């Protein structure tokens, strides 16, 4: 059974499913890997530039939090927006 504090619930469920023997090998592994690589590349290579207006005080707080975790503030904002888009953060609207 998966027991790792670094895994989220979905990752733990995948590992547990694998450990229960619920996975089957594919005959076209190289083709499937290439398809996955192409999907991953297209996912990360199509970033858009977004101009937004936010209160300066909010920006300064985000910038400070980004420094604390050691990332650039655009990366932090992008990660937050991605989590929101994926439904991992509930919005106020």
N, CA, C and O atoms as a GROMACS GRO file, in nm:
protein
  372
    1UNK      N    1   0.084  -0.119   0.000
    1UNK     CA    2   0.000   0.000   0.000
    1UNK      C    3   0.088   0.124   0.000
    1UNK      O    4   0.188   0.130   0.070
    2UNK      N    5   0.050   0.223  -0.078
    2UNK     CA    6   0.128   0.346  -0.088
    2UNK      C    7   0.114   0.424   0.043
    2UNK      O    8   0.004   0.444   0.094
    3UNK      N    9   0.227   0.469   0.094
    3UNK     CA   10   0.226   0.550   0.216
    3UNK      C   11   0.340   0.649   0.206
    3UNK      O   12   0.447   0.628   0.262
    4UNK      N   13   0.316   0.757   0.134
    4UNK     CA   14   0.419   0.855   0.110
    4UNK      C   15   0.360   0.993   0.130
    4UNK      O   16   0.261   1.029   0.066
    5UNK      N   17   0.419   1.071   0.219
    5UNK     CA   18   0.364   1.203   0.249
    5UNK      C   19   0.377   1.300   0.133
    5UNK      O   20   0.318   1.408   0.137
    6UNK      N   21   0.453   1.263   0.028
    6UNK     CA   22   0.473   1.352  -0.085
    6UNK      C   23   0.373   1.326  -0.198
    6UNK      O   24   0.372   1.400  -0.297
    7UNK      N   25   0.290   1.224  -0.184
    7UNK     CA   26   0.193   1.191  -0.288
    7UNK      C   27   0.056   1.248  -0.254
    7UNK      O   28   0.016   1.249  -0.137
    8UNK      N   29  -0.014   1.296  -0.356
    8UNK     CA   30  -0.151   1.339  -0.331
    8UNK      C   31  -0.243   1.216  -0.340
    8UNK      O   32  -0.198   1.106  -0.371
    9UNK      N   33  -0.371   1.236  -0.315
    9UNK     CA   34  -0.465   1.124  -0.310
    9UNK      C   35  -0.471   1.049  -0.442
    9UNK      O   36  -0.473   0.926  -0.444
   10UNK      N   37  -0.475   1.122  -0.553
   10UNK     CA   38  -0.483   1.058  -0.684
   10UNK      C   39  -0.360   0.972  -0.711
   10UNK      O   40  -0.371   0.861  -0.763
   11UNK      N   41  -0.242   1.023  -0.676
   11UNK     CA   42  -0.118   0.947  -0.697
   11UNK      C   43  -0.118   0.820  -0.610
   11UNK      O   44  -0.075   0.714  -0.656
   12UNK      N   45  -0.164   0.832  -0.487
   12UNK     CA   46  -0.172   0.714  -0.400
   12UNK      C   47  -0.267   0.610  -0.458
   12UNK      O   48  -0.237   0.490  -0.453
   13UNK      N   49  -0.381   0.654  -0.512
   13UNK     CA   50  -0.478   0.561  -0.571
   13UNK      C   51  -0.418   0.489  -0.691
   13UNK      O   52  -0.445   0.370  -0.712
   14UNK      N   53  -0.339   0.559  -0.771
   14UNK     CA   54  -0.275   0.497  -0.887
   14UNK      C   55  -0.178   0.389  -0.842
   14UNK      O   56  -0.178   0.279  -0.897
   15UNK      N   57  -0.095   0.419  -0.743
   15UNK     CA   58   0.001   0.321  -0.693
   15UNK      C   59  -0.070   0.201  -0.634
   15UNK      O   60  -0.031   0.087  -0.658
   16UNK      N   61  -0.175   0.225  -0.556
   16UNK     CA   62  -0.250   0.115  -0.496
   16UNK      C   63  -0.314   0.028  -0.604
   16UNK      O   64  -0.316  -0.095  -0.592
   17UNK      N   65  -0.367   0.090  -0.708
   17UNK     CA   66  -0.426   0.015  -0.819
   17UNK      C   67  -0.320  -0.073  -0.886
   17UNK      O   68  -0.346  -0.189  -0.918
   18UNK      N   69  -0.203  -0.016  -0.907
   18UNK     CA   70  -0.094  -0.093  -0.967
   18UNK      C   71  -0.054  -0.211  -0.878
   18UNK      O   72  -0.035  -0.322  -0.926
   19UNK      N   73  -0.043  -0.184  -0.747
   19UNK     CA   74  -0.004  -0.290  -0.653
   19UNK      C   75  -0.108  -0.400  -0.644
   19UNK      O   76  -0.074  -0.514  -0.611
   20UNK      N   77  -0.236  -0.370  -0.671
   20UNK     CA   78  -0.341  -0.471  -0.671
   20UNK      C   79  -0.341  -0.551  -0.802
   20UNK      O   80  -0.421  -0.644  -0.817
   21UNK      N   81  -0.254  -0.516  -0.895
   21UNK     CA   82  -0.245  -0.589  -1.021
   21UNK      C   83  -0.352  -0.553  -1.122
   21UNK      O   84  -0.387  -0.634  -1.208
   22UNK      N   85  -0.406  -0.432  -1.111
   22UNK     CA   86  -0.514  -0.390  -1.199
   22UNK      C   87  -0.464  -0.332  -1.332
   22UNK      O   88  -0.546  -0.288  -1.414
   23UNK      N   89  -0.336  -0.330  -1.354
   23UNK     CA   90  -0.278  -0.272  -1.475
   23UNK      C   91  -0.234  -0.383  -1.570
   23UNK      O   92  -0.192  -0.490  -1.526
   24UNK      N   93  -0.242  -0.356  -1.700
   24UNK     CA   94  -0.200  -0.451  -1.801
   24UNK      C   95  -0.095  -0.386  -1.890
   24UNK      O   96  -0.101  -0.266  -1.918
   25UNK      N   97   0.000  -0.464  -1.936
   25UNK     CA   98   0.102  -0.415  -2.029
   25UNK      C   99   0.038  -0.389  -2.164
   25UNK      O  100  -0.060  -0.454  -2.202
   26UNK      N  101   0.094  -0.293  -2.237
   26UNK     CA  102   0.047  -0.265  -2.372
   26UNK      C  103   0.147  -0.324  -2.471
   26UNK      O  104   0.266  -0.335  -2.442
   27UNK      N  105   0.096  -0.360  -2.589
   27UNK     CA  106   0.186  -0.419  -2.689
   27UNK      C  107   0.260  -0.312  -2.768
   27UNK      O  108   0.366  -0.339  -2.824
   28UNK      N  109   0.206  -0.192  -2.773
   28UNK     CA  110   0.267  -0.083  -2.850
   28UNK      C  111   0.326   0.023  -2.758
   28UNK      O  112   0.295   0.142  -2.770
   29UNK      N  113   0.411  -0.019  -2.667
   29UNK     CA  114   0.466   0.070  -2.564
   29UNK      C  115   0.537   0.191  -2.623
   29UNK      O  116   0.511   0.304  -2.581
   30UNK      N  117   0.625   0.170  -2.720
   30UNK     CA  118   0.701   0.283  -2.776
   30UNK      C  119   0.610   0.387  -2.841
   30UNK      O  120   0.633   0.507  -2.829
   31UNK      N  121   0.507   0.340  -2.910
   31UNK     CA  122   0.412   0.432  -2.973
   31UNK      C  123   0.334   0.510  -2.867
   31UNK      O  124   0.314   0.630  -2.882
   32UNK      N  125   0.292   0.442  -2.762
   32UNK     CA  126   0.219   0.508  -2.654
   32UNK      C  127   0.307   0.610  -2.581
   32UNK      O  128   0.260   0.718  -2.545
   33UNK      N  129   0.436   0.574  -2.560
   33UNK     CA  130   0.529   0.668  -2.496
   33UNK      C  131   0.549   0.792  -2.582
   33UNK      O  132   0.552   0.903  -2.530
   34UNK      N  133   0.564   0.772  -2.713
   34UNK     CA  134   0.582   0.886  -2.803
   34UNK      C  135   0.460   0.977  -2.800
   34UNK      O  136   0.474   1.099  -2.798
   35UNK      N  137   0.342   0.919  -2.800
   35UNK     CA  138   0.218   0.997  -2.793
   35UNK      C  139   0.214   1.077  -2.662
   35UNK      O  140   0.179   1.195  -2.663
   36UNK      N  141   0.250   1.013  -2.552
   36UNK     CA  142   0.251   1.082  -2.422
   36UNK      C  143   0.352   1.195  -2.422
   36UNK      O  144   0.324   1.302  -2.368
   37UNK      N  145   0.469   1.173  -2.482
   37UNK     CA  146   0.570   1.280  -2.490
   37UNK      C  147   0.518   1.399  -2.570
   37UNK      O  148   0.538   1.514  -2.532
   38UNK      N  149   0.452   1.370  -2.682
   38UNK     CA  150   0.398   1.478  -2.765
   38UNK      C  151   0.290   1.556  -2.691
   38UNK      O  152   0.286   1.679  -2.699
   39UNK      N  153   0.204   1.486  -2.620
   39UNK     CA  154   0.100   1.553  -2.542
   39UNK      C  155   0.163   1.641  -2.434
   39UNK      O  156   0.123   1.756  -2.416
   40UNK      N  157   0.262   1.587  -2.364
   40UNK     CA  158   0.329   1.664  -2.259
   40UNK      C  159   0.397   1.787  -2.317
   40UNK      O  160   0.386   1.896  -2.262
   41UNK      N  161   0.467   1.770  -2.429
   41UNK     CA  162   0.536   1.883  -2.491
   41UNK      C  163   0.436   1.990  -2.533
   41UNK      O  164   0.458   2.108  -2.508
   42UNK      N  165   0.326   1.949  -2.596
   42UNK     CA  166   0.226   2.046  -2.640
   42UNK      C  167   0.159   2.115  -2.522
   42UNK      O  168   0.118   2.231  -2.533
   43UNK      N  169   0.147   2.045  -2.412
   43UNK     CA  170   0.085   2.103  -2.293
   43UNK      C  171   0.172   2.212  -2.234
   43UNK      O  172   0.123   2.319  -2.199
   44UNK      N  173   0.301   2.186  -2.223
   44UNK     CA  174   0.388   2.284  -2.158
   44UNK      C  175   0.442   2.389  -2.253
   44UNK      O  176   0.494   2.491  -2.207
   45UNK      N  177   0.432   2.368  -2.383
   45UNK     CA  178   0.492   2.462  -2.475
   45UNK      C  179   0.395   2.569  -2.525
   45UNK      O  180   0.436   2.658  -2.599
   46UNK      N  181   0.271   2.561  -2.487
   46UNK     CA  182   0.173   2.658  -2.536
   46UNK      C  183   0.129   2.754  -2.426
   46UNK      O  184   0.010   2.770  -2.399
   47UNK      N  185   0.225   2.818  -2.364
   47UNK     CA  186   0.193   2.918  -2.263
   47UNK      C  187   0.153   3.048  -2.330
   47UNK      O  188   0.205   3.083  -2.436
   48UNK      N  189   0.061   3.116  -2.269
   48UNK     CA  190   0.016   3.246  -2.318
   48UNK      C  191   0.059   3.353  -2.222
   48UNK      O  192   0.076   3.329  -2.102
   49UNK      N  193   0.075   3.471  -2.274
   49UNK     CA  194   0.105   3.586  -2.190
   49UNK      C  195  -0.027   3.651  -2.151
   49UNK      O  196  -0.116   3.671  -2.234
   50UNK      N  197  -0.039   3.684  -2.024
   50UNK     CA  198  -0.163   3.740  -1.972
   50UNK      C  199  -0.130   3.868  -1.896
   50UNK      O  200  -0.043   3.869  -1.809
   51UNK      N  201  -0.199   3.975  -1.929
   51UNK     CA  202  -0.184   4.099  -1.855
   51UNK      C  203  -0.307   4.118  -1.767
   51UNK      O  204  -0.420   4.119  -1.816
   52UNK      N  205  -0.282   4.132  -1.637
   52UNK     CA  206  -0.393   4.150  -1.544
   52UNK      C  207  -0.365   4.271  -1.455
   52UNK      O  208  -0.250   4.313  -1.438
   53UNK      N  209  -0.470   4.324  -1.401
   53UNK     CA  210  -0.455   4.432  -1.304
   53UNK      C  211  -0.500   4.381  -1.168
   53UNK      O  212  -0.611   4.330  -1.153
   54UNK      N  213  -0.411   4.396  -1.070
   54UNK     CA  214  -0.443   4.357  -0.933
   54UNK      C  215  -0.396   4.468  -0.841
   54UNK      O  216  -0.307   4.545  -0.877
   55UNK      N  217  -0.453   4.476  -0.724
   55UNK     CA  218  -0.407   4.577  -0.629
   55UNK      C  219  -0.258   4.556  -0.595
   55UNK      O  220  -0.212   4.442  -0.583
   56UNK      N  221  -0.186   4.665  -0.581
   56UNK     CA  222  -0.043   4.656  -0.552
   56UNK      C  223  -0.015   4.576  -0.426
   56UNK      O  224   0.082   4.501  -0.420
   57UNK      N  225  -0.099   4.591  -0.325
   57UNK     CA  226  -0.077   4.518  -0.200
   57UNK      C  227  -0.085   4.367  -0.223
   57UNK      O  228  -0.010   4.291  -0.163
   58UNK      N  229  -0.177   4.324  -0.310
   58UNK     CA  230  -0.187   4.181  -0.342
   58UNK      C  231  -0.062   4.134  -0.416
   58UNK      O  232  -0.008   4.028  -0.387
   59UNK      N  233  -0.017   4.216  -0.511
   59UNK     CA  234   0.104   4.180  -0.585
   59UNK      C  235   0.224   4.166  -0.491
   59UNK      O  236   0.302   4.071  -0.504
   60UNK      N  237   0.238   4.258  -0.399
   60UNK     CA  238   0.352   4.253  -0.307
   60UNK      C  239   0.346   4.129  -0.218
   60UNK      O  240   0.450   4.070  -0.187
   61UNK      N  241   0.226   4.089  -0.178
   61UNK     CA  242   0.212   3.967  -0.098
   61UNK      C  243   0.248   3.843  -0.179
   61UNK      O  244   0.317   3.753  -0.130
   62UNK      N  245   0.202   3.839  -0.304
   62UNK     CA  246   0.234   3.725  -0.392
   62UNK      C  247   0.384   3.720  -0.417
   62UNK      O  248   0.445   3.613  -0.412
   63UNK      N  249   0.443   3.834  -0.444
   63UNK     CA  250   0.587   3.840  -0.470
   63UNK      C  251   0.666   3.791  -0.348
   63UNK      O  252   0.765   3.719  -0.363
   64UNK      N  253   0.623   3.830  -0.228
   64UNK     CA  254   0.691   3.787  -0.106
   64UNK      C  255   0.676   3.635  -0.086
   64UNK      O  256   0.772   3.568  -0.050
   65UNK      N  257   0.556   3.583  -0.109
   65UNK     CA  258   0.535   3.438  -0.094
   65UNK      C  259   0.618   3.361  -0.196
   65UNK      O  260   0.671   3.254  -0.164
   66UNK      N  261   0.631   3.413  -0.316
   66UNK     CA  262   0.712   3.347  -0.418
   66UNK      C  263   0.858   3.341  -0.374
   66UNK      O  264   0.926   3.240  -0.392
   67UNK      N  265   0.907   3.450  -0.316
   67UNK     CA  266   1.046   3.452  -0.266
   67UNK      C  267   1.065   3.348  -0.156
   67UNK      O  268   1.169   3.282  -0.151
   68UNK      N  269   0.967   3.334  -0.069
   68UNK     CA  270   0.976   3.238   0.041
   68UNK      C  271   0.990   3.096  -0.011
   68UNK      O  272   1.071   3.018   0.041
   69UNK      N  273   0.912   3.061  -0.113
   69UNK     CA  274   0.918   2.924  -0.166
   69UNK      C  275   1.025   2.908  -0.273
   69UNK      O  276   1.048   2.797  -0.322
   70UNK      N  277   1.089   3.018  -0.311
   70UNK     CA  278   1.202   3.010  -0.403
   70UNK      C  279   1.165   2.999  -0.550
   70UNK      O  280   1.236   2.934  -0.627
   71UNK      N  281   1.054   3.060  -0.589
   71UNK     CA  282   1.016   3.062  -0.730
   71UNK      C  283   0.991   3.206  -0.774
   71UNK      O  284   0.970   3.294  -0.691
   72UNK      N  285   0.992   3.227  -0.903
   72UNK     CA  286   0.959   3.359  -0.957
   72UNK      C  287   0.809   3.382  -0.940
   72UNK      O  288   0.729   3.289  -0.948
   73UNK      N  289   0.771   3.506  -0.916
   73UNK     CA  290   0.629   3.533  -0.893
   73UNK      C  291   0.541   3.497  -1.014
   73UNK      O  292   0.427   3.455  -0.992
   74UNK      N  293   0.587   3.512  -1.139
   74UNK     CA  294   0.500   3.467  -1.249
   74UNK      C  295   0.474   3.315  -1.243
   74UNK      O  296   0.364   3.270  -1.278
   75UNK      N  297   0.574   3.238  -1.200
   75UNK     CA  298   0.555   3.093  -1.188
   75UNK      C  299   0.452   3.063  -1.080
   75UNK      O  300   0.368   2.974  -1.098
   76UNK      N  301   0.459   3.133  -0.969
   76UNK     CA  302   0.362   3.112  -0.861
   76UNK      C  303   0.222   3.149  -0.907
   76UNK      O  304   0.127   3.074  -0.882
   77UNK      N  305   0.207   3.262  -0.974
   77UNK     CA  306   0.076   3.303  -1.024
   77UNK      C  307   0.024   3.202  -1.124
   77UNK      O  308  -0.094   3.166  -1.121
   78UNK      N  309   0.111   3.154  -1.213
   78UNK     CA  310   0.071   3.053  -1.310
   78UNK      C  311   0.025   2.925  -1.244
   78UNK      O  312  -0.074   2.864  -1.285
   79UNK      N  313   0.098   2.883  -1.139
   79UNK     CA  314   0.061   2.761  -1.067
   79UNK      C  315  -0.075   2.777  -0.998
   79UNK      O  316  -0.156   2.685  -0.999
   80UNK      N  317  -0.098   2.893  -0.940
   80UNK     CA  318  -0.226   2.919  -0.874
   80UNK      C  319  -0.340   2.917  -0.977
   80UNK      O  320  -0.444   2.857  -0.952
   81UNK      N  321  -0.320   2.982  -1.091
   81UNK     CA  322  -0.422   2.983  -1.195
   81UNK      C  323  -0.448   2.843  -1.250
   81UNK      O  324  -0.562   2.807  -1.279
   82UNK      N  325  -0.342   2.764  -1.264
   82UNK     CA  326  -0.357   2.627  -1.312
   82UNK      C  327  -0.439   2.545  -1.212
   82UNK      O  328  -0.529   2.470  -1.251
   83UNK      N  329  -0.408   2.558  -1.084
   83UNK     CA  330  -0.484   2.484  -0.982
   83UNK      C  331  -0.631   2.526  -0.983
   83UNK      O  332  -0.720   2.442  -0.967
   84UNK      N  333  -0.657   2.654  -1.003
   84UNK     CA  334  -0.794   2.701  -1.011
   84UNK      C  335  -0.864   2.641  -1.133
   84UNK      O  336  -0.978   2.594  -1.124
   85UNK      N  337  -0.794   2.642  -1.247
   85UNK     CA  338  -0.852   2.588  -1.371
   85UNK      C  339  -0.883   2.440  -1.357
   85UNK      O  340  -0.979   2.391  -1.416
   86UNK      N  341  -0.802   2.368  -1.281
   86UNK     CA  342  -0.821   2.224  -1.262
   86UNK      C  343  -0.922   2.192  -1.152
   86UNK      O  344  -0.949   2.075  -1.125
   87UNK      N  345  -0.978   2.295  -1.088
   87UNK     CA  346  -1.076   2.274  -0.984
   87UNK      C  347  -1.018   2.238  -0.848
   87UNK      O  348  -1.090   2.196  -0.758
   88UNK      N  349  -0.886   2.256  -0.833
   88UNK     CA  350  -0.821   2.225  -0.706
   88UNK      C  351  -0.835   2.340  -0.606
   88UNK      O  352  -0.817   2.321  -0.486
   89UNK      N  353  -0.868   2.458  -0.657
   89UNK     CA  354  -0.893   2.575  -0.573
   89UNK      C  355  -1.033   2.621  -0.606
   89UNK      O  356  -1.066   2.641  -0.723
   90UNK      N  357  -1.116   2.639  -0.506
   90UNK     CA  358  -1.251   2.686  -0.529
   90UNK      C  359  -1.251   2.837  -0.531
   90UNK      O  360  -1.193   2.902  -0.444
   91UNK      N  361  -1.317   2.894  -0.631
   91UNK     CA  362  -1.322   3.038  -0.648
   91UNK      C  363  -1.434   3.102  -0.570
   91UNK      O  364  -1.514   3.035  -0.506
   92UNK      N  365  -1.438   3.232  -0.577
   92UNK     CA  366  -1.542   3.308  -0.507
   92UNK      C  367  -1.658   3.341  -0.601
   92UNK      O  368  -1.757   3.399  -0.558
   93UNK      N  369  -1.646   3.305  -0.727
   93UNK     CA  370  -1.751   3.335  -0.824
   93UNK      C  371  -1.824   3.210  -0.864
   93UNK      O  372  -1.916   3.215  -0.946
   0.00000   0.00000   0.00000
